Amino acid sequence: MAGHAVHGGVGAVVRWSRPLVGVALGVLTAAAEALFLLLAGLAVVAVAPVPAARRRLGATILRYARRVTEWERHRLAVAASDPPPPPLRASGPRVLGYLAARLLPAALGLLTAGLLAVGVALAAIVVGSFVAGTMSTADFLLQGFIGAALLLLNLQTAVSVAALDRWLARWLLESHSREALQLRITELTVSRAGVLAAVDAERQRIERDLHDGLQQHLVALGMLLGRARRSRDPDRARELLVQAHEDTQRAIDELRDVAWRVYPSALEHTTLDEVLNMVAQRSAIPVRISYDVPVRPPRPIETVLYFVACEAITNSTKHAGATMITIGIEARDAGVEIRVCDDGIGGADPHGSGLQGLARRVTALDGRFELHSPPGGPTTIRAELPCA
């Protein structure tokens, strides 16, 4: 029974401390967010006469605002003992509006924390007076009763501030049901069109690979075999047959590469990290792979991760002039994240067919695709895919 009482007391302390810690962290982050909004506003005003710079700055501000908002949502979930929140889908104005609205619960939280600090100081004075003998026992008990009541009121205020903070996040960042349904319909329509376009582009690329690569190898192979059959010199015929055998091996390798671009059949028999290690061994550039996913993702997720890694390796080899490629795959909350970095010259075109195809593949599974490739490098491709 004593153990249950102690466990229950600890649980109560944890339940009350979570909102307090969440409110305290919210006050600190709100100060940083207020500074961020102030600097962002000043920067926008400074570049207002230059439309191109204003657009680039606006995109940068929204990107960082989304990251800050994601952190706030995770803070609220931890403080409320809730599961991790779903991916953020709110528009840019909603995100900025939320960061501005957060200043209200932060101010209330600061006031609550101040009153708590004053109460602790007064409690210390009362205890000191009682110990020194300048306060009677009756007065001490009365002050203790009043202090306990004020403490409970203060704790309840902290819980209310935390509830207000969560309500603002839900109201400003989560769409209403009708709006969410319409947004989802639009996303699915765009995603379906993107998948169809990606499939058509992939078919065209496979056709080019077969026509310009494998077909040429087979034509050359047929000519070599014809020359060997017509040759009257046994040594010459043997040389031609050896060359034909080598061309056959190259054609088989190219056919295997084309088949893997259609579907990585090796995933039927082995895990994604082992398949990527095989891809890395065939790469002309050194590839370092880090894989930290305890539970194997569903097959569609693994397939998209495979294509993201392979396309990034291909782009780095052909266009980036890189000397090292780093691939990191790890579990993230309720999803999987892949990050591919190279030390090349950067400047990757996000509208290229290969990268557009990857973005469509990722979006088709409700994922997020990001490309960061400034001139001079490095290039970083990041994709995050949800796993049920």
Backbone torsions as a table, in degrees:
resi	resn	phi	psi	omega
1	MET	NA	-40.9	178.4
2	ALA	-62.8	-38.9	179.1
3	GLY	-63.5	-41.4	177.3
4	HIS	-63.1	-38.7	-179.9
5	ALA	-65.3	-43.1	179.0
6	VAL	-64.2	-44.2	179.3
7	HIS	-61.2	-41.7	178.7
8	GLY	-65.4	-37.3	177.5
9	GLY	-64.4	-42.6	178.0
10	VAL	-63.2	-41.0	178.5
11	GLY	-61.9	-39.5	178.7
12	ALA	-64.8	-41.4	178.6
13	VAL	-62.1	-42.3	179.8
14	VAL	-64.2	-42.6	-179.6
15	ARG	-62.6	-38.1	179.7
16	TRP	-79.4	-30.0	-176.7
17	SER	-76.5	-30.3	-179.6
18	ARG	-57.9	-51.0	177.6
19	PRO	-61.5	-37.5	179.8
20	LEU	-63.1	-46.8	178.9
21	VAL	-64.6	-40.1	178.5
22	GLY	-62.7	-41.9	178.5
23	VAL	-65.6	-41.9	179.5
24	ALA	-62.2	-45.5	177.3
25	LEU	-64.1	-36.7	178.7
26	GLY	-62.8	-36.3	177.2
27	VAL	-64.1	-44.2	-179.1
28	LEU	-65.6	-46.0	-179.0
29	THR	-68.2	-32.3	178.1
30	ALA	-64.1	-35.7	176.8
31	ALA	-62.4	-43.7	177.9
32	ALA	-65.6	-38.4	-179.9
33	GLU	-68.3	-36.5	177.0
34	ALA	-63.6	-41.3	176.8
35	LEU	-64.5	-40.6	178.1
36	PHE	-61.0	-46.6	179.9
37	LEU	-64.6	-38.2	179.2
38	LEU	-64.2	-48.2	-179.9
39	LEU	-65.9	-37.6	178.2
40	ALA	-63.8	-43.0	178.5
41	GLY	-63.0	-42.4	178.0
42	LEU	-63.8	-39.9	179.9
43	ALA	-66.1	-40.4	179.0
44	VAL	-63.9	-41.7	177.8
45	VAL	-63.3	-38.0	-177.4
46	ALA	-66.5	-36.7	-176.9
47	VAL	-99.9	9.8	-177.7
48	ALA	-55.6	-37.3	-179.8
49	PRO	-69.3	-12.7	-176.9
50	VAL	-112.9	100.4	-174.3
51	PRO	-58.7	-42.5	-177.7
52	ALA	-63.2	-45.2	178.5
53	ALA	-65.3	-35.7	179.9
54	ARG	-65.2	-40.1	178.9
55	ARG	-65.9	-45.0	179.5
56	ARG	-63.3	-42.3	179.5
57	LEU	-65.0	-40.2	178.8
58	GLY	-61.7	-41.6	178.1
59	ALA	-64.1	-39.5	178.8
60	THR	-65.9	-43.3	179.3
61	ILE	-61.2	-45.0	-179.9
62	LEU	-64.6	-37.2	179.8
63	ARG	-62.7	-46.7	179.7
64	TYR	-71.3	-33.0	177.3
65	ALA	-63.5	-38.0	177.7
66	ARG	-65.2	-39.8	178.5
67	ARG	-63.9	-43.3	178.8
68	VAL	-63.3	-41.9	-179.8
69	THR	-64.9	-39.8	176.4
70	GLU	-59.8	-41.6	178.9
71	TRP	-63.2	-41.4	179.4
72	GLU	-62.9	-40.6	-180.0
73	ARG	-65.2	-38.6	176.0
74	HIS	-66.7	-38.2	177.4
75	ARG	-61.3	-44.8	-179.9
76	LEU	-64.7	-38.4	179.9
77	ALA	-66.0	-42.3	179.4
78	VAL	-66.2	-41.9	-179.6
79	ALA	-64.1	-31.7	-179.2
80	ALA	-96.5	5.0	-178.0
81	SER	57.9	34.9	177.7
82	ASP	-94.7	161.0	174.5
83	PRO	-67.2	163.6	179.6
84	PRO	-57.5	141.7	-178.0
85	PRO	-71.1	156.7	176.3
86	PRO	-70.4	167.8	179.8
87	PRO	-56.1	143.8	-178.5
88	LEU	-72.8	128.0	179.9
89	ARG	-121.9	4.9	-177.3
90	ALA	-68.4	153.9	179.3
91	SER	-74.5	167.6	-179.3
92	GLY	-58.1	-48.3	178.5
93	PRO	-59.3	-37.1	178.3
94	ARG	-65.1	-40.5	-179.5
95	VAL	-64.0	-47.0	179.2
96	LEU	-65.2	-38.3	177.3
97	GLY	-63.5	-37.4	177.8
98	TYR	-65.0	-44.0	179.9
99	LEU	-62.0	-36.0	177.2
100	ALA	-71.3	-41.7	-178.8
101	ALA	-67.4	-25.3	-179.7
102	ARG	-63.7	-17.5	-179.9
103	LEU	-64.6	-27.7	179.3
104	LEU	-67.0	-57.2	177.9
105	PRO	-62.5	-27.5	177.2
106	ALA	-67.1	-41.5	177.9
107	ALA	-64.5	-41.9	177.1
108	LEU	-65.2	-37.5	177.3
109	GLY	-65.2	-38.6	177.2
110	LEU	-64.1	-41.3	177.3
111	LEU	-63.2	-42.0	179.0
112	THR	-63.4	-43.8	179.3
113	ALA	-64.2	-37.8	177.8
114	GLY	-63.5	-44.2	178.4
115	LEU	-64.1	-37.1	177.5
116	LEU	-64.4	-41.3	178.7
117	ALA	-64.3	-41.1	177.6
118	VAL	-63.6	-40.8	178.7
119	GLY	-62.8	-39.9	178.2
120	VAL	-64.5	-41.3	179.0
121	ALA	-63.5	-43.7	178.7
122	LEU	-64.7	-38.2	177.8
123	ALA	-62.8	-38.9	177.9
124	ALA	-64.3	-39.1	178.4
125	ILE	-65.3	-42.1	179.8
126	VAL	-63.3	-46.2	179.9
127	VAL	-62.9	-40.5	178.6
128	GLY	-63.2	-39.5	178.9
129	SER	-66.8	-39.5	179.7
130	PHE	-66.9	-41.8	178.9
131	VAL	-65.1	-37.6	-179.8
132	ALA	-74.3	-10.9	178.2
133	GLY	87.1	8.6	-179.6
134	THR	-89.7	-0.1	179.5
135	MET	-131.1	135.9	-179.7
136	SER	-74.9	164.2	179.9
137	THR	-64.5	-39.1	-180.0
138	ALA	-63.5	-44.9	178.4
139	ASP	-63.6	-38.4	-179.8
140	PHE	-63.6	-43.8	179.1
141	LEU	-65.3	-39.3	178.5
142	LEU	-63.1	-45.9	179.2
143	GLN	-64.7	-35.5	177.7
144	GLY	-65.3	-41.1	179.1
145	PHE	-63.5	-46.4	179.8
146	ILE	-63.1	-41.7	-179.8
147	GLY	-64.2	-39.4	179.0
148	ALA	-64.8	-40.6	178.6
149	ALA	-63.5	-43.6	178.5
150	LEU	-66.0	-35.8	177.7
151	LEU	-63.9	-44.9	177.7
152	LEU	-61.7	-40.3	178.0
153	LEU	-64.2	-39.1	179.1
154	ASN	-65.9	-42.3	178.6
155	LEU	-64.4	-40.5	178.1
156	GLN	-64.2	-36.8	176.7
157	THR	-63.5	-40.2	178.1
158	ALA	-62.9	-40.9	177.7
159	VAL	-63.4	-39.8	179.0
160	SER	-66.2	-38.6	177.4
161	VAL	-64.0	-42.0	178.1
162	ALA	-63.2	-39.4	178.2
163	ALA	-64.8	-40.0	177.0
164	LEU	-62.3	-41.0	179.1
165	ASP	-62.0	-43.3	179.1
166	ARG	-67.3	-38.1	-179.8
167	TRP	-64.1	-42.4	177.4
168	LEU	-60.1	-41.7	179.8
169	ALA	-62.6	-44.2	179.7
170	ARG	-66.7	-42.9	-174.7
171	TRP	-68.6	-38.9	-175.2
172	LEU	-92.8	-25.6	-173.9
173	LEU	-106.5	-20.4	179.5
174	GLU	-106.5	123.8	-177.4
175	SER	-69.3	153.9	173.5
176	HIS	-68.1	162.9	-169.9
177	SER	-57.9	-45.8	-178.0
178	ARG	-67.0	-43.6	179.2
179	GLU	-64.9	-40.4	179.2
180	ALA	-64.7	-40.0	178.9
181	LEU	-64.4	-43.3	179.2
182	GLN	-64.8	-40.5	178.1
183	LEU	-63.3	-40.6	-179.7
184	ARG	-66.1	-40.3	177.9
185	ILE	-61.4	-43.9	179.1
186	THR	-62.8	-42.9	179.8
187	GLU	-61.9	-43.8	-179.4
188	LEU	-65.9	-37.7	178.6
189	THR	-64.4	-47.2	178.4
190	VAL	-64.6	-40.0	-179.5
191	SER	-64.2	-42.6	179.1
192	ARG	-63.1	-43.8	177.5
193	ALA	-63.0	-39.3	179.3
194	GLY	-65.8	-38.9	178.7
195	VAL	-65.1	-43.3	178.1
196	LEU	-61.1	-42.8	178.2
197	ALA	-64.4	-39.5	179.3
198	ALA	-65.6	-39.4	178.4
199	VAL	-64.5	-44.0	178.1
200	ASP	-62.3	-42.8	179.1
201	ALA	-64.2	-38.2	179.2
202	GLU	-67.6	-38.9	177.2
203	ARG	-63.4	-41.7	178.7
204	GLN	-64.0	-39.9	-179.7
205	ARG	-68.0	-39.8	177.7
206	ILE	-63.3	-40.4	178.8
207	GLU	-62.9	-40.0	178.1
208	ARG	-66.0	-41.2	179.1
209	ASP	-62.7	-41.5	179.2
210	LEU	-68.5	-40.3	-177.0
211	HIS	-74.1	-48.4	-174.3
212	ASP	-83.3	-22.5	-176.7
213	GLY	-108.2	-74.3	-173.0
214	LEU	-63.4	-42.4	-179.5
215	GLN	-62.3	-40.4	178.7
216	GLN	-64.6	-39.8	177.2
217	HIS	-62.3	-42.2	-179.4
218	LEU	-67.9	-38.4	176.4
219	VAL	-62.2	-45.9	178.5
220	ALA	-63.6	-36.7	178.6
221	LEU	-64.3	-42.9	178.0
222	GLY	-62.5	-39.3	178.3
223	MET	-65.5	-41.5	178.7
224	LEU	-62.0	-44.6	179.8
225	LEU	-65.0	-37.5	176.7
226	GLY	-63.6	-42.4	178.3
227	ARG	-65.6	-38.6	178.9
228	ALA	-65.6	-37.6	-179.8
229	ARG	-68.9	-34.8	-178.3
230	ARG	-84.6	-15.3	-175.8
231	SER	-69.4	138.5	177.2
232	ARG	-97.3	-5.4	179.6
233	ASP	-97.2	114.2	-178.1
234	PRO	-58.6	-39.9	179.8
235	ASP	-64.1	-43.2	179.2
236	ARG	-64.3	-40.9	179.0
237	ALA	-63.6	-37.5	178.6
238	ARG	-65.2	-41.6	178.0
239	GLU	-61.4	-42.3	-179.9
240	LEU	-65.5	-37.7	178.5
241	LEU	-67.3	-39.1	176.2
242	VAL	-62.3	-43.4	178.4
243	GLN	-64.7	-38.2	178.1
244	ALA	-65.3	-38.0	177.3
245	HIS	-63.0	-42.4	178.3
246	GLU	-64.0	-41.6	177.9
247	ASP	-64.1	-34.4	177.6
248	THR	-63.5	-42.8	178.1
249	GLN	-62.5	-40.9	178.3
250	ARG	-65.7	-38.8	178.3
251	ALA	-64.9	-37.9	178.0
252	ILE	-65.0	-43.7	178.7
253	ASP	-61.6	-41.6	-179.5
254	GLU	-68.9	-37.4	177.3
255	LEU	-64.2	-37.7	177.8
256	ARG	-64.6	-40.3	178.6
257	ASP	-63.9	-42.3	179.1
258	VAL	-63.7	-41.6	179.7
259	ALA	-63.4	-38.9	179.7
260	TRP	-69.2	-27.0	176.1
261	ARG	-73.0	-24.3	175.7
262	VAL	-77.3	-48.8	178.5
263	TYR	-161.4	128.9	180.0
264	PRO	-76.3	87.6	-175.5
265	SER	-63.3	-20.9	179.7
266	ALA	-63.2	-22.3	177.9
267	LEU	-66.2	-15.5	176.4
268	GLU	-68.5	-26.3	-170.8
269	HIS	-118.2	-15.3	-176.2
270	THR	-145.1	176.8	-175.2
271	THR	-87.9	167.5	-175.5
272	LEU	-64.0	-41.0	-177.9
273	ASP	-63.7	-36.8	177.6
274	GLU	-69.1	-38.0	177.6
275	VAL	-64.4	-43.0	179.5
276	LEU	-67.4	-31.8	175.3
277	ASN	-64.9	-36.0	175.2
278	MET	-66.3	-39.9	176.9
279	VAL	-63.8	-41.2	-179.3
280	ALA	-63.5	-34.9	179.9
281	GLN	-66.1	-27.9	179.4
282	ARG	-89.4	-5.6	-177.1
283	SER	-75.5	143.9	177.1
284	ALA	-76.7	-14.6	179.5
285	ILE	-112.9	139.6	176.6
286	PRO	-58.2	135.2	-178.9
287	VAL	-124.0	125.6	176.7
288	ARG	-107.3	126.1	-173.1
289	ILE	-118.0	132.4	174.1
290	SER	-122.6	123.5	-175.7
291	TYR	-128.7	116.6	-178.4
292	ASP	-136.1	73.9	178.1
293	VAL	-128.3	99.9	-174.3
294	PRO	-60.3	-40.8	-178.1
295	VAL	-107.6	128.5	-177.2
296	ARG	-62.3	128.5	-179.4
297	PRO	-70.2	164.7	174.4
298	PRO	-60.0	157.0	-175.7
299	ARG	-57.9	-43.9	177.9
300	PRO	-59.6	-36.9	178.6
301	ILE	-65.4	-46.5	179.3
302	GLU	-60.6	-39.2	-179.1
303	THR	-63.5	-44.4	179.2
304	VAL	-65.8	-41.2	177.2
305	LEU	-59.9	-40.2	178.3
306	TYR	-61.9	-46.8	-178.7
307	PHE	-66.1	-37.3	176.9
308	VAL	-60.8	-46.5	-179.6
309	ALA	-64.0	-45.3	-177.3
310	CYS	-66.4	-42.7	179.7
311	GLU	-65.1	-38.7	178.2
312	ALA	-65.1	-41.2	177.8
313	ILE	-63.9	-42.4	179.6
314	THR	-62.6	-45.9	-180.0
315	ASN	-63.5	-42.8	-180.0
316	SER	-63.7	-37.5	-179.0
317	THR	-70.6	-41.9	-174.0
318	LYS	-83.1	-37.5	-167.4
319	HIS	-120.7	-25.3	-168.4
320	ALA	-88.2	-20.4	-175.1
321	GLY	63.8	34.3	-176.2
322	ALA	-81.3	157.7	175.7
323	THR	-113.3	-8.7	179.6
324	MET	-155.8	136.3	176.6
325	ILE	-121.1	132.7	179.0
326	THR	-118.7	126.7	179.5
327	ILE	-119.1	123.8	177.3
328	GLY	-122.7	125.8	178.0
329	ILE	-125.5	124.4	-178.5
330	GLU	-148.6	156.3	178.1
331	ALA	-74.3	137.9	179.6
332	ARG	-132.1	103.7	179.0
333	ASP	52.2	-110.7	-178.9
334	ALA	-104.1	29.3	-178.3
335	GLY	-152.3	-171.8	178.9
336	VAL	-129.0	137.7	179.1
337	GLU	-118.0	136.5	172.5
338	ILE	-118.8	135.4	179.3
339	ARG	-131.9	120.6	-179.1
340	VAL	-116.4	122.8	-178.8
341	CYS	-125.6	143.6	171.8
342	ASP	-133.9	164.2	-178.4
343	ASP	-103.8	33.6	-177.4
344	GLY	-82.8	-162.6	-172.6
345	ILE	-83.9	-7.8	177.9
346	GLY	73.8	-161.3	179.2
347	GLY	74.7	25.1	179.5
348	ALA	-64.8	140.4	-178.4
349	ASP	-86.2	112.9	-179.0
350	PRO	-67.8	-15.1	-179.5
351	HIS	-96.0	5.5	175.5
352	GLY	-64.5	154.8	-174.9
353	SER	-61.7	-39.4	-178.7
354	GLY	-65.2	-49.2	-179.2
355	LEU	-69.9	-35.5	175.8
356	GLN	-63.1	-39.7	177.3
357	GLY	-62.4	-40.6	177.5
358	LEU	-63.6	-45.1	179.7
359	ALA	-59.0	-39.3	179.6
360	ARG	-68.7	-39.9	178.1
361	ARG	-60.4	-45.8	-178.2
362	VAL	-66.1	-44.1	-179.4
363	THR	-64.3	-32.7	-180.0
364	ALA	-62.4	-23.6	177.6
365	LEU	-104.2	24.0	179.3
366	ASP	63.1	30.5	178.9
367	GLY	-97.6	179.7	178.9
368	ARG	-123.1	135.6	-177.6
369	PHE	-123.8	130.4	-179.7
370	GLU	-133.1	141.8	175.9
371	LEU	-128.5	127.9	176.1
372	HIS	-127.7	108.3	-175.5
373	SER	-144.3	73.7	179.0
374	PRO	-69.2	154.1	175.4
375	PRO	-56.4	131.0	-176.3
376	GLY	96.2	-11.0	175.6
377	GLY	81.1	-178.6	-5.4
378	PRO	-81.4	172.8	178.4
379	THR	-105.9	132.3	178.4
380	THR	-129.1	125.3	174.6
381	ILE	-110.9	127.1	-178.8
382	ARG	-129.7	131.8	176.4
383	ALA	-135.0	136.4	178.3
384	GLU	-123.4	125.2	-176.1
385	LEU	-121.2	133.3	179.0
386	PRO	-75.6	144.2	175.3
387	CYS	-123.6	121.7	178.8
388	ALA	-69.9	NA	NA
